[in-house]
Each structure stands twice: as structure tokens, then as C-alpha cells.
Amino acid sequence: MTKESSKPASAKKSESKPVRSGKKVALFAILPVIALAGGGYASWMYYQSAANAAHHDGPDPIAVSTVPTELAAETSFTHAYALSQIIANQCGRMDIRALKEASDAEARGDGVLVNMSWTKAARRVFLLDERQCRLFLREIRAANTKAVEQLKEKKKTS
């Protein structure tokens, strides 16, 4: 004696539990694992870098990132002042009082910079022609204008 239900076969399938998609199950299982792994890696990197910073005996990163004196010598006020003094006889003289004051301030701060600035300026003027005179005078005017602005700001704050 077997029991047979009076319902059709299609109705029997609907009574069973709903079937979940394998992709959905995998997604819900993998996402938390990925999130936990990412969080663990991030915290490990954070604490590892803090531990390295505490035991770091290397040079100060700010001191390392400063411009070397060799490069700063070619962009200093002293370099422009040295150019103006070296080319004065060939290209003409200019009113550069502010540039002189800025150059003197640099000289009080860093004597090596001043020495290198004069040396590099002398090397640049080795062959001097009319075109180079115009370029040098334009460079000197720009440096003098910058020095004037710097002196104005310094007087405002004083």
C-alpha cells in the first residue's frame, strides 16, 4: 500500500525548498573573506610601518629632500648678482640694489652657496655675445624683481 498524492507533478516541485544559485552562495561566502583579508593586510602594513619608523636609523627624509647646494647655486640671488658684476663691462650696468641685499643675506647664511654661485656664473660667461647679453640681462632683471618683492614682504612683516 503506497500513498499517492492527488496533486499533479508540477505542484510537487513547488512544495520543495527554493534552490539557491551557486553563484549567489559563492558570492556571499567569498565577499566577507576578501573583506577580512584586506582589513588584516591593511592593519599589518600600518603596524609594520609604525614599527619601522620607530627603529629607523636612516637620515631624516626632509633633510634628504632638500635641494643640493650645487643646484641651488644656479638659482640663487647670488648667482644673478655675480652674473651682473661679471658682464657689466660688456653688456652694461643695471640698478640692482635689491639683488645686492638679497645676495648679502644669502652670503651670511651659506658661504659655500655663494662660492659655488660665483664659480658657476663665471663658467656661464665664458663666451659672451650680444644674444647672451640680452638673455643674461633678462635673467638679472627677473631676479632683481623677485628680490624687490621679497624685501617688500620682509618690511611688511617687520
JOGIDA-V241864 format. One line per field, one symbol per residue. ss: DSSP state (@ for helix, = for strand, . for the rest). A space follows every 50 residues. Layout:
ss->???
This chain:
ss->........@@@@@@@......@@@@@@@@@@@@@@@@@@@@@@@@@@@@@ @@@@......@@@@....@@@@@@@.@@@@@@@@@@.@@@@.....@@@@ @@@@@@@@@.@@@@@@@@@@@@@@.....@@@@@@@@@@@@@@@@@@@@@ @@@@@@@.
